Amino acid sequence: MYNQLKYLKYCALLILLSGAVPVLAQQKERPPTPVKVAPVTRETLNIEVTAVGTLRADEAVVIRSEIAGRVATLHFREGQAVRQGEPLVALDQEEYQAQLASSAAQLALEESSYRRLQDMNRKNLTSQQNLDEAKARLDTARAQQALNRVHLSKTVIRAPFNGVIGLRQVSPGAYIKPGDDIANLESIGSMKLDFRVPEVYLARLAVGQTLAIRVDAYPDQRFEGAIYAIDPALDEETRTVLLRARLPNKGNRLRPGLFARVNLILERRENALVAPEQAIVPVGQQIFVYRVVDGKAVTTPVKLGLRRPGQVEILEGLQAGDQVVTDGQLKIRDGAPVSVIPPLDDPPANKE
């Protein structure tokens, strides 16, 4: 009986071993897992900060009169481009011409009186005090004539710089007082951009850094410029620093007051290693990718740097040209055989 049981156990063991051999053979002959791959490339990466800002004219002023008077002539049309020094407004000059003529007559009288007292002083016929008083009256008359001449010159208001004149606030014949608004003048050949960034970026800011903006008026266009001034004081409430940039404005498309979305380039990295973001496999505190080497998947730990949509910088672990798995990572393990799925070709164009 004992020998019979021993024989049965021996037969069962043979059956189990004979069934395991085909299973092991099937595992060894398992077909490679199809995966998609992409190469590791070298590109230029930009470290950017985003912000919002407001466009301003390169130069802007409200044209105002420094003296009172009646508007005689308007030398501009609304929306017209004007050159520096061109007359914009002429006030009535009659009153100021009369004042200048009066001061000229008074000056002539004081000059004659002073010369007469000089002759008398040489003959000791008058005191030095009388001569000094005459000299003071002569200087006062000269100053009054100069003042009246300045007032007369200010009856013609000229453009202080090249620009585009805005909408006027007065009409010919209107009486204006000193400080009354006439029109605004904007220089928009180039634009200024004011925007703020958090204080954490202060140490990395510098004059000359480039930026690009987008505005809602031209959503498909980018406008580029550079920082030319940094406010030395930070805002105490928002803890931000105010930056000012200048942008060329070809065709005068940009206008003062436009809202701008800003991308400021803080640093540019040349020849950085870049891999597709889909290739990254995080496991706990470790990050790795699968490289394809001789038809097999190789687990490769990597150290990441900058990120941008769809791509990530590789600081350590890979070299340019390495093929990394971008689709199918969940089906493979280290050393597993893989087959690369060729990329789909672009469909041929329809022939007419």
CORNORZI-V156270 format. One record per residue. N is the residue number from 1. NEAR is the number of other C-alpha atoms within 12 Angstrom. Layout:
# CORNORZI-V156270
((N/NEAR) (N/NEAR))
This chain:
# CORNORZI-V156270
((1/7) (2/8) (3/9) (4/10) (5/11) (6/12) (7/13) (8/14) (9/14) (10/14) (11/14) (12/14) (13/14) (14/14) (15/13) (16/14) (17/14) (18/14) (19/14) (20/14) (21/14) (22/13) (23/14) (24/13) (25/12) (26/12) (27/14) (28/13) (29/11) (30/13) (31/15) (32/22) (33/25) (34/25) (35/31) (36/29) (37/33) (38/30) (39/25) (40/33) (41/25) (42/24) (43/19) (44/19) (45/26) (46/25) (47/26) (48/25) (49/28) (50/22) (51/28) (52/26) (53/30) (54/29) (55/35) (56/30) (57/33) (58/31) (59/25) (60/28) (61/23) (62/25) (63/31) (64/33) (65/30) (66/23) (67/28) (68/25) (69/32) (70/27) (71/30) (72/23) (73/23) (74/29) (75/24) (76/29) (77/20) (78/22) (79/17) (80/23) (81/24) (82/27) (83/20) (84/19) (85/15) (86/22) (87/25) (88/38) (89/38) (90/34) (91/38) (92/29) (93/27) (94/17) (95/20) (96/28) (97/23) (98/18) (99/22) (100/27) (101/21) (102/21) (103/26) (104/25) (105/19) (106/23) (107/27) (108/20) (109/19) (110/25) (111/24) (112/18) (113/23) (114/27) (115/20) (116/20) (117/25) (118/24) (119/17) (120/17) (121/19) (122/14) (123/12) (124/13) (125/14) (126/19) (127/17) (128/19) (129/13) (130/21) (131/26) (132/19) (133/19) (134/27) (135/24) (136/19) (137/23) (138/27) (139/21) (140/20) (141/27) (142/25) (143/19) (144/23) (145/27) (146/22) (147/20) (148/26) (149/24) (150/20) (151/29) (152/28) (153/24) (154/27) (155/34) (156/32) (157/33) (158/28) (159/32) (160/25) (161/25) (162/25) (163/30) (164/36) (165/38) (166/26) (167/20) (168/26) (169/21) (170/26) (171/24) (172/21) (173/16) (174/21) (175/22) (176/27) (177/18) (178/18) (179/15) (180/22) (181/23) (182/33) (183/31) (184/30) (185/37) (186/36) (187/35) (188/34) (189/27) (190/31) (191/38) (192/37) (193/46) (194/36) (195/33) (196/35) (197/32) (198/24) (199/23) (200/15) (201/25) (202/23) (203/13) (204/21) (205/33) (206/24) (207/23) (208/22) (209/29) (210/29) (211/40) (212/31) (213/41) (214/30) (215/28) (216/15) (217/17) (218/17) (219/13) (220/10) (221/16) (222/23) (223/31) (224/30) (225/30) (226/32) (227/32) (228/23) (229/21) (230/27) (231/23) (232/15) (233/16) (234/20) (235/16) (236/11) (237/10) (238/14) (239/16) (240/22) (241/28) (242/31) (243/38) (244/36) (245/38) (246/35) (247/36) (248/27) (249/25) (250/14) (251/11) (252/20) (253/21) (254/36) (255/32) (256/30) (257/21) (258/24) (259/24) (260/36) (261/30) (262/34) (263/31) (264/39) (265/29) (266/27) (267/22) (268/18) (269/20) (270/15) (271/18) (272/28) (273/32) (274/42) (275/44) (276/31) (277/30) (278/24) (279/39) (280/35) (281/30) (282/21) (283/12) (284/7) (285/10) (286/15) (287/21) (288/32) (289/42) (290/45) (291/43) (292/37) (293/23) (294/15) (295/25) (296/26) (297/36) (298/27) (299/29) (300/30) (301/25) (302/30) (303/24) (304/29) (305/22) (306/25) (307/22) (308/18) (309/13) (310/15) (311/28) (312/29) (313/37) (314/35) (315/23) (316/20) (317/26) (318/31) (319/23) (320/22) (321/18) (322/29) (323/31) (324/43) (325/42) (326/32) (327/27) (328/27) (329/30) (330/20) (331/19) (332/29) (333/24) (334/22) (335/19) (336/29) (337/27) (338/32) (339/23) (340/26) (341/19) (342/11) (343/10) (344/8) (345/8) (346/7) (347/7) (348/7) (349/7) (350/6) (351/5) (352/3))
